[in-house]
């Protein structure tokens, strides 16, 4: 039975990696748009087109334009390899 679990786990890893690559692609496209057009001049549809994804994908990942801007800010300071630290839930 363990032989059947390995391909499933590999598929999950591949899906996570693909999702992360898509997320980075959207952030980079958004960064370029924010720099060129400013916040108010940037539309989510333009970001989606530049990233090669559907606008629904952008909204699914980031929910709102302010959240997308925050992700761009984090990416600019933390880079691709340093995910944003999660807030501590302890007091």
Secondary structure, DSSP 8 states (H G I E B T S, - for coil): -HHHHHHHHHHHHHHHHHHHHHHHHHHHHHHHHHHHHHHHH--HHHHHHHHTS-HHHHHHHHSSHHHHHHHHHHHHHH-SSS---------
